[in-house]
């Protein structure tokens, strides 16, 4: 029972722009022009939000697993640690959105966001691998959550790469 996927608004805008540009300039050149208009800060923030959702999904699954197996005493430490990391991630996302006007502050917040996301993903992966190696009967559910976490992490890494490229272009004064 996962919630329905709603693509971010800027993703829809990007796709519409990409379609118009591809019609006008051809596919390759049109996509390049549309990518130049994309907002890399929003892409990073949305990717980080996806990581937070993946960690929350893992927490929900882990709590259900522990309830089923009667292992409630093992959850509080892991769940609390991940909950704190998730809250720190949400705080960083909120702060990044609030300080979007100041580029220097945005770059600082994005750096903190990257570190927080890395810690959350690392913790979730280690927990999922520990659960998977415990030979539990519901291994398919954990594999699905691992795939979801991996997809969110890949999206986040891609958005960070685009953001870094944008920052480098702005620093050197290049036009994309």
C-alpha positions as CSV (number, residue, x, y, z in Angstrom):
1,X,0.0,0.0,0.0
2,X,2.2,2.8,-1.2
3,X,0.8,6.2,-1.9
4,X,0.3,7.2,-5.5
5,X,3.2,8.9,-7.3
6,X,2.7,12.6,-8.0
7,X,5.6,14.0,-10.1
8,X,7.0,17.3,-8.9
9,X,5.7,20.4,-10.6
10,X,9.1,21.4,-12.0
11,X,9.5,17.9,-13.5
12,X,6.2,18.5,-15.5
13,X,7.4,21.9,-16.5
14,X,10.7,20.5,-17.6
15,X,8.9,17.8,-19.7
16,X,6.6,20.4,-21.3
17,X,9.6,22.7,-22.1
18,X,11.6,19.7,-23.4
19,X,8.7,18.8,-25.8
20,X,8.4,22.4,-27.1
21,X,12.2,22.7,-27.5
22,X,12.5,19.3,-29.2
23,X,9.7,20.3,-31.7
24,X,11.5,23.6,-32.4
25,X,15.2,22.6,-32.4
26,X,15.2,18.8,-32.8
27,X,15.4,16.2,-30.1
28,X,19.1,16.5,-29.0
29,X,19.4,20.2,-29.2
30,X,15.9,20.8,-27.7
31,X,16.6,18.6,-24.7
32,X,19.9,20.4,-24.1
33,X,18.0,23.8,-24.1
34,X,15.3,22.5,-21.8
35,X,17.9,21.1,-19.4
36,X,19.6,24.5,-19.3
37,X,16.3,26.0,-18.0
38,X,15.8,23.4,-15.3
39,X,16.3,24.6,-11.7
40,X,18.9,22.3,-10.2
41,X,18.2,23.5,-6.6
42,X,14.6,22.3,-6.8
43,X,15.8,19.0,-8.4
44,X,18.2,18.4,-5.4
45,X,15.5,19.3,-2.9
46,X,12.9,16.9,-4.5
47,X,15.5,14.1,-4.7
48,X,16.3,14.6,-1.0
49,X,12.6,14.5,-0.3
50,X,12.4,11.1,-2.1
51,X,15.2,9.8,0.1
52,X,13.3,11.0,3.2
53,X,10.2,9.1,1.9
54,X,12.2,6.0,1.2
55,X,13.6,6.1,4.8
56,X,10.1,6.6,6.2
57,X,8.8,3.6,4.1
58,X,11.6,1.5,5.5
59,X,10.7,2.5,9.1
60,X,7.1,1.6,8.5
61,X,8.1,-1.8,7.1
62,X,10.6,-2.4,9.9
63,X,8.0,-1.7,12.5
64,X,5.5,-4.0,10.9
65,X,8.1,-6.7,10.7
66,X,9.1,-6.4,14.3
67,X,5.4,-6.4,15.4
68,X,4.8,-9.6,13.4
69,X,7.8,-11.4,14.8
70,X,7.4,-10.1,18.3
71,X,10.8,-8.3,18.2
72,X,9.5,-4.9,19.5
73,X,12.4,-4.5,21.9
74,X,14.9,-4.4,18.9
75,X,13.1,-1.5,17.1
76,X,13.4,1.5,19.4
77,X,17.1,2.0,19.0
78,X,17.1,1.6,15.2
79,X,13.8,3.4,14.7
80,X,14.8,6.3,16.9
81,X,18.1,6.7,15.1
82,X,16.5,6.6,11.7
83,X,13.7,8.9,12.9
84,X,16.2,11.5,14.1
85,X,18.1,11.3,10.8
86,X,14.8,11.6,8.9
87,X,13.8,14.6,11.0
88,X,17.2,16.2,10.4
89,X,16.8,15.6,6.7
90,X,13.3,17.2,6.7
91,X,14.7,20.1,8.7
92,X,17.5,20.5,6.1
93,X,14.9,20.4,3.3
94,X,12.7,23.0,4.9
95,X,15.7,25.2,5.6
96,X,16.9,24.8,2.0
97,X,13.5,25.8,0.7
98,X,13.3,28.8,3.0
99,X,16.7,30.2,2.0
100,X,16.4,29.6,-1.7
101,X,16.9,33.4,-2.4
102,X,20.4,33.5,-1.1
103,X,22.8,31.4,-3.4
104,X,25.5,31.2,-0.8
105,X,23.1,30.0,1.9
106,X,21.5,27.5,-0.6
107,X,24.9,26.0,-1.5
108,X,25.7,25.6,2.2
109,X,22.4,24.0,2.9
110,X,22.7,21.7,-0.1
111,X,26.1,20.6,1.3
112,X,24.5,19.8,4.7
113,X,21.6,18.1,2.9
114,X,24.0,15.9,1.0
115,X,25.7,14.8,4.2
116,X,22.4,14.2,6.0
117,X,21.0,12.2,3.0
118,X,24.2,10.2,2.8
119,X,24.0,9.3,6.5
120,X,20.3,8.3,6.2
121,X,20.9,6.2,3.1
122,X,23.9,4.5,4.6
123,X,22.1,3.7,7.8
124,X,19.0,2.4,6.0
125,X,21.2,0.2,3.7
126,X,23.1,-1.3,6.6
127,X,19.9,-2.1,8.4
128,X,18.3,-3.6,5.3
129,X,21.4,-5.7,4.7
130,X,21.4,-6.9,8.3
131,X,17.7,-7.8,8.1
132,X,18.2,-9.5,4.7
133,X,21.1,-11.6,6.1
134,X,19.0,-12.7,9.1
135,X,17.1,-15.0,6.7
136,X,13.6,-13.6,7.5
137,X,10.6,-15.1,5.8
138,X,9.5,-11.8,4.2
139,X,12.6,-11.2,2.2
140,X,10.7,-9.9,-0.9
141,X,9.3,-6.9,1.0
142,X,12.8,-6.0,2.1
143,X,14.2,-6.3,-1.4
144,X,11.4,-4.0,-2.7
145,X,12.3,-1.4,-0.1
146,X,16.0,-1.8,-0.9
147,X,15.2,-1.1,-4.6
148,X,13.1,1.9,-3.6
149,X,15.9,3.3,-1.5
150,X,18.4,2.6,-4.2
151,X,16.2,4.4,-6.8
152,X,15.8,7.4,-4.5
153,X,19.5,7.5,-3.9
154,X,20.3,7.4,-7.6
155,X,17.8,10.2,-8.3
156,X,19.5,12.3,-5.5
157,X,23.0,11.7,-6.9
158,X,21.8,12.7,-10.4
159,X,20.3,15.9,-9.1
160,X,23.4,16.7,-7.1
161,X,25.5,16.2,-10.3
162,X,23.2,18.6,-12.2
163,X,23.4,21.1,-9.3
164,X,27.2,21.0,-9.2
165,X,27.3,21.5,-13.0
166,X,25.1,24.5,-12.6
167,X,27.2,26.0,-9.8
168,X,30.4,25.5,-11.8
169,X,28.8,27.2,-14.9
170,X,27.7,30.1,-12.8
171,X,31.1,30.5,-11.2
172,X,32.9,30.5,-14.5
173,X,30.2,32.7,-16.2
174,X,29.5,30.1,-18.9
175,X,26.2,29.8,-20.6
176,X,24.7,26.4,-21.1
